[in-house]
Amino acid sequence: MAEKNTELADFLRRARSQVDFARSGLPADGRVRRVPGLRREEVAFLAGVSSDYYARLEQGRRIVPSPAVVEAIGRALDLDAPGRAHLADLIGLGTATPQQRSRPVQRVRPGLYQLIDALGDVPVLVLGRRSDVLAQNRMAKALFTDFEKLPATERNYARWMFLGVEPRDLFVDWEEQARVAVESLRLEAGNDPADRATNELIAQLRETVPEFARWWDEHRVNQRTYGSKRLRHPVVGDLAVEYETLTLPGDPDTTLYVYSTEPASPSARALDLLASWSLTGVGAERAAD
């Protein structure tokens, strides 16, 4: 008997339980709903497939629906774009290929180092696959931590978020930021399930961090391309930063996270103070390349 696709089964069950029946467009049938979300047969009806077919899919049976059926199931489950991409990956219709699974170690071009350093007082992080920290400029070191001082195998944003010494005190909204890290890692793991480094990172965090294990099992996925972070910085106090992400043309696995503050705000003044601190004394020593 073929091995069951447990990741797909878990994801479908979780997604089905999250659907708001009132928004599904289905008529009420008068039956008492003992569990939240939709029933299997309701998802099947909305997707235009048989109840037996959907049931076998949710049981993790090794069947491969057509792209049209996967899209219909995604609509029935009210999945957003990252959720639909994750569903396709789990089913086997994603973009990952054997060549991608043997991809070389990522490197940052000298020109990219020059670019982020030229941004001066604007914090920039460069993240690669599985949220590996590939580079950062002076201000990102001062705002978060100097990843270059960590062993090469530990320069990972998700790992730092859960196992680093600073994050739980640094982020006022640590739980929200940590959940984002889990959901992003979930999405990438589905895209490339054979990547050994990703699987080793997940295993380590599941074994050592109860919150990570609990949130991982919720099987939520998301791809944050912008957002905000609230920090209680040990040098400049409370500030809020907004971030936007930029993906390099021709290198979709490398993403720049660029952080800014609202002009003339207390957060902007705090960031200016941090910029000055990072250029002098202890700050210069901490943030130096």
N, C-alpha and C positions, 0 to 999 in steps of 0.2 A: 504494500500500500504506500502511495506517495506521501511524503512528509507534509503535514499541514502547514499552511501559511498563517502562523499564529499572529504575526504582526498585523496582517490584513484583517484577521478576525477581530482582534482587539480594537483596531481603529474603526471598523464599521460599527461595532457595538457601541463604542463611545460616541461616535458621530450620530447614530440613530437616537441615542438617549438625550442628545442635546437639541434635537429639533423641536421647535415650538409647534404643537399640533394646531393651535389656533391660526397660525400663519401658513399652514400647509395647503389650505384650500380644500381639504377633505371634509365631507359632511359628518357631523356627529352621528354615531351609531347607537348611542345610549348605553354602551358597555362601560363598566367601571375600569378606569385605567389604573392598574396597580403599580406600574413603573412609569417614569417620565419618558417623554419623547414619542416616537412612532413605533408601531408594531412592524414586524418583518413584512407582513403581507401588504401593509400600507406603503412601505418603501418600494416594494416590488410593483405595486399598482402605479405609483407616481413615476417610476422609472420605465414602465412599459415592459417588464419582464415577468416571468412566472414566479409565483411565491416559492416554488421548489428551487428554481434556479438561484434566486437571491439567497435563500436559506443556505444552500450549499456554498455560495460565495462567502457568506458571513461565518460559516463553519470553518473557513480556511481551506476548503478543497482546492486542489491545484487545477483550476480552470482559468482560462484567459479570455475575458470578454472582449468584444470589439471596442475600439475607441469611442464609437457612438454610444454603446451601452455604458461605458465608464463615465462618459459625460452626462448621460441621463441619470445615473446613480448619484453623481456629484450634485446635480440640480435637486434631486429628490431629498438629499441629505442637507441641502442648503449650505454646501461647502463654499468657502471663499477660494480665490485663485491658488494660494499656497496649499490649501486642503485638497483641492482637485489634483494639483501636481503630485502631492504626496500619495493620494489614492492611486494615480496612474503608476507611480514608481513601485508601490507595494504590489500591484497586480502584475507588473512586468512590462508596462508600456511607457516607462519613463525614458529619459535620455541617457542614462548611465550605460556605458559599454565596457567590455573587457579592457579596452585600451585605457579608459578613464580609471579603472580600478588599479592599474599599475602605473599611475602618473608619477613623475619624478618629484623630488622635494622642491617646494616653491622657493623662488629667489626673487628679490626685489632689485629692479634695475637701478643703476646709479642715478639716472635721471629722475626717478621717483623719489629717491632720498633727497635730491636737490630741491624737488618741488615742495615736499612737506616741510623741509627746513626753511625754505623761502617764505612760507606762510607765517613765520615768526611767532607772533603772540596768539595765533589761532591753533588750539589743540587738534592734532590729527593722529588717528590710529589707523594702521594698515593691517587688515585682517585677511587671512587666507582660508583655506579649507578647514572645516571643523572649528572655526574661530581661532586658529593659530595666530599669534601676534607676530607679524612679519617685520614691522617697523613702527616707529613712533617718533614724533619730534619732541623738542625740549618741553613744550607746554603740556603735551600729553603725559610725559613722565611726571611733571610737577602736579598735574591734576589728578592722575590715577596712581600709577606706580611705575618704577623703572623696570620694565620687563627684561631688559638686557642684562640685569643683574641676577636674573633667575637662571637656573640650568636650562639649556636649550630645550629639553624635553618638557619643561614646565611653562613655557611661554605660550600659554593658551588662555584666552579671555574667559571661557566658561570654567576652566579649571580654577583660575584665579578667583572668579566670582564665588566659588564654593569653598575653596581650600586656602585662599590667600589670607594674610593676616589683616589686611585693611578693609575689604569690601563691606562687611557687616556693620562697621562703624562709619565708613565713608558714605554709603548710600542711605539716605533717609528712607527711600522706598526700595530697600534691598530685596524684599520678597518679590516685588513686581519686576525688578531688573533681573533677578535670578530666574524667574519663570520665563522671561523673554529668552534668556540664554538656553534654557532647556528646550523651549519650543523651536528655536532656530536649529539647535543640534538635532532634534528629532527629524526636522525637515531634511537636513543634509544626510542623516543616516539612512533615510528612506531612499534618497537619490542614489546613494552609493553604498549599499549594505555590505559589500565585500571589503570595504576599506579597513585594514587591520588597525591603523592608528586611531581611527574614529571609534571602533569597537572597543579598543583597549581603554580609551578615555572614558567611554560610557560605563564600562565594567568597573573601573576604579571609582568613579563618582557614585555609582549605585551601591557599591559595597561600603563606602565610607561616609556618605552624606544622606541621612534619612530624608531630608526635604527633596533632594534630587531624585531619589528612588520613588518617592510618592508622586511627584509631579511627572516623572518619566512615564509611570504606569497610567497616567491620565490620557496619554497619547494625544496631546494637543500639539498642533504645529502652527507656526506663524513665521512670516518673513517681514521683519521690521525694516523699513527703508528710511524711516525718520521717527523722531520721538523726542522725549525729554528725560532728563535725569536730575534728581534733587540730591545734592551732596551737602554733607557737614564736614568741610575740609579742615584738617588739623591746623592749617596755617592761616587761612582767610575766612573761616567760618562758613555759614550757610550760603549756598548759591544754587541756582538752577541753570542748566545748560540745555540747549536744543541741539539735536544732531540731524544731519542729512547724510545719506550714503551715496557714494559715487562708485560705480563699477567701471573698470578700465575696459575700453574697447579692445577686443581680441584676447582679453584675460578675465573671463567672467568669474573665476575663482578668487580674484583679488578685489577687495572692497575698501575704499577709503571712508572712514567715519570722521566727519568734520564737525567740530563743536563750536557753538557760538552762544552769545547771550543777548538779551534784549537791550538795545542801545539806551544809555543813560540810566540803566536800572541798577539797583544795589548789586545784582549779580554781575553786571558789567564792571562795576567798580571793584568787586572782589576779584574778578579775573584779571583786571589790570594790576592789582596789587600782587597777585600770584605771579604775573609775568615779571614784575620787578624783583620779587623774591627769588625767582628761579635763575636770575642773572647775577645774584650776589650771594656771597657767604655760603651758608649751608645749602641754600636752594641751588646754587650753581653746582656745588659738589654732587647733590642728589640728582640733578637733571642733566648733568654733563654726558656727552656721548662717550 
